[in-house]
């Protein structure tokens, strides 16, 4: 999943080691590594916490995926994510489900 690579790039741009973010998330570094390389699905609260730690908007992690998949539904969900802070986790869950479905449909 493209989100993991986006997270990795953002982390590397800020010169932060995986172990630091893994500790912040209270998960093992090996689990965090799997998130970045796309072999473990990321949980909505993890995206929220990573964005907070890296001081980036949550939408930052979905931009490349939305561009790549060119889907209006994804664009609407990102718009909702930017506007609605109360249902952030639900919107992220929906975004992740839509992305996974679209990626599976492409293969």
N, CA and C atoms as a LAMMPS dump frame, in Angstrom:
ITEM: TIMESTEP
0
ITEM: NUMBER OF ATOMS
321
ITEM: BOX BOUNDS ff ff ff
-5.0000000000000000e+02 5.0000000000000000e+02
-5.0000000000000000e+02 5.0000000000000000e+02
-5.0000000000000000e+02 5.0000000000000000e+02
ITEM: ATOMS id mol type element x y z
1 1 1 N 0.845 -1.17 0
2 1 2 C 0 0 0
3 1 3 C 0.892 1.234 0
4 2 1 N 0.538 2.175 -0.798
5 2 2 C 1.3 3.403 -0.991
6 2 3 C 1.438 4.229 0.281
7 3 1 N 0.498 4.116 1.197
8 3 2 C 0.524 4.907 2.42
9 3 3 C 1.796 4.628 3.227
10 4 1 N 2.185 3.379 3.308
11 4 2 C 3.395 3.013 4.048
12 4 3 C 4.625 3.705 3.496
13 5 1 N 4.729 3.747 2.17
14 5 2 C 5.871 4.413 1.546
15 5 3 C 5.849 5.917 1.795
16 6 1 N 4.661 6.484 1.825
17 6 2 C 4.529 7.914 2.105
18 6 3 C 4.946 8.21 3.544
19 7 1 N 4.548 7.327 4.458
20 7 2 C 4.944 7.478 5.858
21 7 3 C 6.463 7.374 5.977
22 8 1 N 7.029 6.393 5.299
23 8 2 C 8.478 6.198 5.348
24 8 3 C 9.21 7.437 4.853
25 9 1 N 8.781 7.977 3.721
26 9 2 C 9.432 9.165 3.163
27 9 3 C 9.328 10.341 4.126
28 10 1 N 8.153 10.539 4.713
29 10 2 C 7.975 11.647 5.655
30 10 3 C 8.882 11.469 6.866
31 11 1 N 8.978 10.243 7.362
32 11 2 C 9.844 9.953 8.515
33 11 3 C 11.305 10.216 8.16
34 12 1 N 11.728 9.711 6.992
35 12 2 C 13.115 9.893 6.572
36 12 3 C 13.439 11.365 6.317
37 13 1 N 12.486 12.11 5.745
38 13 2 C 12.697 13.542 5.503
39 13 3 C 12.958 14.291 6.804
40 14 1 N 12.362 13.809 7.883
41 14 2 C 12.552 14.438 9.187
42 14 3 C 13.683 13.79 9.984
43 15 1 N 14.355 12.83 9.346
44 15 2 C 15.509 12.135 9.936
45 15 3 C 15.182 11.512 11.297
46 16 1 N 14.053 10.802 11.31
47 16 2 C 13.61 10.124 12.524
48 16 3 C 13.732 8.628 12.294
49 17 1 N 14.267 7.924 13.251
50 17 2 C 14.421 6.469 13.143
51 17 3 C 13.09 5.775 13.404
52 18 1 N 12.924 4.614 12.749
53 18 2 C 11.711 3.822 12.93
54 18 3 C 11.444 3.531 14.401
55 19 1 N 12.48 3.207 15.142
56 19 2 C 12.328 2.828 16.55
57 19 3 C 11.691 3.945 17.375
58 20 1 N 11.973 5.186 17.022
59 20 2 C 11.412 6.327 17.753
60 20 3 C 9.897 6.38 17.568
61 21 1 N 9.454 6.256 16.318
62 21 2 C 8.009 6.3 16.056
63 21 3 C 7.334 5.05 16.603
64 22 1 N 7.974 3.901 16.461
65 22 2 C 7.414 2.661 17.002
66 22 3 C 7.197 2.797 18.504
67 23 1 N 8.167 3.364 19.188
68 23 2 C 8.046 3.582 20.629
69 23 3 C 6.878 4.516 20.936
70 24 1 N 6.744 5.577 20.156
71 24 2 C 5.653 6.532 20.327
72 24 3 C 4.295 5.839 20.141
73 25 1 N 4.234 4.901 19.181
74 25 2 C 3.002 4.166 18.904
75 25 3 C 2.796 3.002 19.872
76 26 1 N 3.819 2.726 20.66
77 26 2 C 3.791 1.602 21.594
78 26 3 C 3.663 0.257 20.866
79 27 1 N 4.43 0.14 19.774
80 27 2 C 4.503 -1.124 19.036
81 27 3 C 5.971 -1.459 18.806
82 28 1 N 6.237 -2.702 18.489
83 28 2 C 7.597 -3.134 18.209
84 28 3 C 8.088 -2.511 16.903
85 29 1 N 9.372 -2.232 16.833
86 29 2 C 9.943 -1.638 15.621
87 29 3 C 9.717 -2.512 14.398
88 30 1 N 9.742 -3.828 14.569
89 30 2 C 9.522 -4.723 13.428
90 30 3 C 8.097 -4.589 12.886
91 31 1 N 7.152 -4.351 13.761
92 31 2 C 5.752 -4.122 13.337
93 31 3 C 5.668 -2.811 12.568
94 32 1 N 6.328 -1.79 13.1
95 32 2 C 6.32 -0.498 12.421
96 32 3 C 6.947 -0.619 11.026
97 33 1 N 8.021 -1.38 10.924
98 33 2 C 8.673 -1.6 9.638
99 33 3 C 7.707 -2.224 8.637
100 34 1 N 6.9 -3.143 9.103
101 34 2 C 5.904 -3.792 8.228
102 34 3 C 4.852 -2.808 7.754
103 35 1 N 4.513 -1.841 8.58
104 35 2 C 3.576 -0.797 8.161
105 35 3 C 4.18 -0.018 7.003
106 36 1 N 5.437 0.392 7.16
107 36 2 C 6.084 1.183 6.112
108 36 3 C 6.268 0.401 4.816
109 37 1 N 6.551 -0.897 4.907
110 37 2 C 6.768 -1.647 3.66
111 37 3 C 5.488 -2.278 3.134
112 38 1 N 4.363 -2.014 3.802
113 38 2 C 3.061 -2.431 3.281
114 38 3 C 2.679 -3.87 3.544
115 39 1 N 3.395 -4.566 4.414
116 39 2 C 3.04 -5.961 4.695
117 39 3 C 2.13 -6.095 5.914
118 40 1 N 1.843 -4.978 6.567
119 40 2 C 0.856 -4.967 7.658
120 40 3 C -0.054 -3.775 7.454
121 41 1 N -1.346 -4.02 7.555
122 41 2 C -2.3 -2.928 7.404
123 41 3 C -2.136 -1.949 8.555
124 42 1 N -2.253 -0.691 8.221
125 42 2 C -2.155 0.349 9.241
126 42 3 C -3.54 0.617 9.808
127 43 1 N -3.601 0.834 11.088
128 43 2 C -4.862 1.115 11.771
129 43 3 C -5.115 2.619 11.749
130 44 1 N -6.382 3.008 11.724
131 44 2 C -6.693 4.444 11.695
132 44 3 C -6.031 5.241 12.817
133 45 1 N -6.04 4.704 14.029
134 45 2 C -5.424 5.46 15.126
135 45 3 C -3.914 5.584 14.944
136 46 1 N -3.31 4.617 14.261
137 46 2 C -1.872 4.71 13.988
138 46 3 C -1.581 5.841 13.011
139 47 1 N -2.427 5.994 12.001
140 47 2 C -2.237 7.097 11.053
141 47 3 C -2.373 8.431 11.78
142 48 1 N -3.381 8.535 12.619
143 48 2 C -3.597 9.768 13.38
144 48 3 C -2.371 10.08 14.231
145 49 1 N -1.857 9.068 14.927
146 49 2 C -0.709 9.279 15.815
147 49 3 C 0.583 9.569 15.053
148 50 1 N 0.78 8.897 13.93
149 50 2 C 1.972 9.16 13.116
150 50 3 C 1.918 10.584 12.565
151 51 1 N 0.756 10.982 12.066
152 51 2 C 0.604 12.345 11.545
153 51 3 C 0.889 13.368 12.638
154 52 1 N 0.368 13.109 13.814
155 52 2 C 0.602 14.008 14.945
156 52 3 C 2.093 14.073 15.284
157 53 1 N 2.738 12.918 15.364
158 53 2 C 4.154 12.856 15.705
159 53 3 C 5.006 13.59 14.675
160 54 1 N 4.689 13.394 13.402
161 54 2 C 5.465 14.018 12.328
162 54 3 C 5.013 15.446 12.023
163 55 1 N 3.956 15.879 12.717
164 55 2 C 3.396 17.223 12.525
165 55 3 C 2.979 17.461 11.07
166 56 1 N 2.231 16.48 10.55
167 56 2 C 1.71 16.547 9.182
168 56 3 C 0.206 16.331 9.219
169 57 1 N -0.522 16.907 8.255
170 57 2 C -1.96 16.613 8.195
171 57 3 C -2.169 15.155 7.781
172 58 1 N -3.203 14.542 8.288
173 58 2 C -3.492 13.145 7.959
174 58 3 C -3.646 12.956 6.454
175 59 1 N -4.268 13.907 5.812
176 59 2 C -4.491 13.817 4.364
177 59 3 C -3.186 13.665 3.586
178 60 1 N -2.082 14.12 4.159
179 60 2 C -0.774 14.008 3.501
180 60 3 C -0.467 12.562 3.092
181 61 1 N -0.874 11.617 3.915
182 61 2 C -0.537 10.217 3.665
183 61 3 C -1.395 9.566 2.587
184 62 1 N -2.453 10.239 2.167
185 62 2 C -3.34 9.682 1.158
186 62 3 C -3.201 10.335 -0.209
187 63 1 N -2.468 11.424 -0.299
188 63 2 C -2.383 12.204 -1.535
189 63 3 C -1.893 11.386 -2.721
190 64 1 N -0.78 10.667 -2.579
191 64 2 C -0.248 9.879 -3.698
192 64 3 C -1.21 8.788 -4.119
193 65 1 N -1.83 8.142 -3.163
194 65 2 C -2.764 7.06 -3.471
195 65 3 C -3.962 7.591 -4.239
196 66 1 N -4.484 8.727 -3.825
197 66 2 C -5.636 9.305 -4.5
198 66 3 C -5.277 9.685 -5.927
199 67 1 N -4.11 10.284 -6.111
200 67 2 C -3.662 10.657 -7.447
201 67 3 C -3.504 9.419 -8.324
202 68 1 N -2.893 8.391 -7.764
203 68 2 C -2.643 7.17 -8.517
204 68 3 C -3.944 6.456 -8.899
205 69 1 N -4.884 6.396 -7.978
206 69 2 C -6.121 5.654 -8.232
207 69 3 C -7.187 6.499 -8.919
208 70 1 N -7.02 7.823 -8.903
209 70 2 C -7.952 8.756 -9.541
210 70 3 C -9.401 8.346 -9.292
211 71 1 N -9.836 8.507 -8.084
212 71 2 C -11.178 8.102 -7.709
213 71 3 C -11.87 9.261 -6.998
214 72 1 N -13.036 9.645 -7.521
215 72 2 C -13.758 10.778 -6.945
216 72 3 C -14.222 10.501 -5.522
217 73 1 N -14.575 9.253 -5.232
218 73 2 C -15.002 8.902 -3.882
219 73 3 C -13.871 9.149 -2.883
220 74 1 N -12.655 8.784 -3.259
221 74 2 C -11.506 9.032 -2.385
222 74 3 C -11.317 10.534 -2.164
223 75 1 N -11.474 11.3 -3.214
224 75 2 C -11.311 12.745 -3.091
225 75 3 C -12.337 13.328 -2.124
226 76 1 N -13.562 12.825 -2.192
227 76 2 C -14.606 13.285 -1.282
228 76 3 C -14.306 12.891 0.155
229 77 1 N -13.772 11.682 0.342
230 77 2 C -13.438 11.236 1.691
231 77 3 C -12.304 12.07 2.283
232 78 1 N -11.321 12.418 1.469
233 78 2 C -10.224 13.276 1.938
234 78 3 C -10.765 14.652 2.306
235 79 1 N -11.664 15.152 1.5
236 79 2 C -12.284 16.451 1.807
237 79 3 C -12.991 16.374 3.158
238 80 1 N -13.723 15.29 3.391
239 80 2 C -14.408 15.105 4.67
240 80 3 C -13.415 14.995 5.815
241 81 1 N -12.308 14.333 5.568
242 81 2 C -11.281 14.172 6.602
243 81 3 C -10.702 15.529 7.002
244 82 1 N -10.507 16.391 6.028
245 82 2 C -9.968 17.721 6.311
246 82 3 C -10.958 18.573 7.099
247 83 1 N -12.251 18.344 6.875
248 83 2 C -13.285 19.178 7.483
249 83 3 C -13.784 18.649 8.823
250 84 1 N -13.787 17.326 9.022
251 84 2 C -14.442 16.72 10.17
252 84 3 C -13.438 16.07 11.115
253 85 1 N -13.248 16.665 12.267
254 85 2 C -12.328 16.097 13.24
255 85 3 C -12.999 15.121 14.195
256 86 1 N -14.305 15.14 14.273
257 86 2 C -15.015 14.276 15.213
258 86 3 C -15.054 12.822 14.781
259 87 1 N -15.138 12.565 13.503
260 87 2 C -15.25 11.207 12.985
261 87 3 C -13.996 10.772 12.238
262 88 1 N -12.868 11.28 12.652
263 88 2 C -11.601 11.048 11.955
264 88 3 C -11.326 9.552 11.75
265 89 1 N -11.441 8.757 12.798
266 89 2 C -11.126 7.327 12.68
267 89 3 C -12.073 6.617 11.719
268 90 1 N -13.338 6.965 11.743
269 90 2 C -14.302 6.339 10.825
270 90 3 C -14.003 6.714 9.375
271 91 1 N -13.656 7.959 9.153
272 91 2 C -13.321 8.396 7.794
273 91 3 C -12.068 7.685 7.317
274 92 1 N -11.068 7.555 8.187
275 92 2 C -9.832 6.86 7.812
276 92 3 C -10.112 5.392 7.513
277 93 1 N -10.934 4.737 8.333
278 93 2 C -11.303 3.335 8.067
279 93 3 C -11.936 3.206 6.701
280 94 1 N -12.84 4.112 6.396
281 94 2 C -13.513 4.092 5.097
282 94 3 C -12.521 4.327 3.962
283 95 1 N -11.623 5.287 4.144
284 95 2 C -10.589 5.556 3.137
285 95 3 C -9.727 4.322 2.891
286 96 1 N -9.261 3.703 3.968
287 96 2 C -8.413 2.518 3.828
288 96 3 C -9.15 1.397 3.109
289 97 1 N -10.402 1.18 3.453
290 97 2 C -11.189 0.128 2.807
291 97 3 C -11.359 0.414 1.316
292 98 1 N -11.634 1.662 0.979
293 98 2 C -11.8 2.043 -0.424
294 98 3 C -10.499 1.865 -1.194
295 99 1 N -9.386 2.285 -0.604
296 99 2 C -8.081 2.158 -1.26
297 99 3 C -7.743 0.693 -1.504
298 100 1 N -7.935 -0.13 -0.492
299 100 2 C -7.638 -1.565 -0.643
300 100 3 C -8.488 -2.171 -1.747
301 101 1 N -9.779 -1.824 -1.767
302 101 2 C -10.659 -2.36 -2.804
303 101 3 C -10.204 -1.911 -4.191
304 102 1 N -9.899 -0.64 -4.338
305 102 2 C -9.467 -0.113 -5.639
306 102 3 C -8.139 -0.732 -6.072
307 103 1 N -7.215 -0.896 -5.122
308 103 2 C -5.933 -1.522 -5.472
309 103 3 C -6.132 -2.966 -5.891
310 104 1 N -7.003 -3.685 -5.207
311 104 2 C -7.29 -5.07 -5.578
312 104 3 C -7.965 -5.166 -6.942
313 105 1 N -8.838 -4.209 -7.239
314 105 2 C -9.521 -4.192 -8.53
315 105 3 C -8.556 -3.925 -9.681
316 106 1 N -7.456 -3.186 -9.398
317 106 2 C -6.47 -2.872 -10.436
318 106 3 C -5.626 -4.093 -10.825
319 107 1 N -5.495 -5.047 -9.894
320 107 2 C -4.627 -6.203 -10.168
321 107 3 C -5.385 -7.352 -10.753
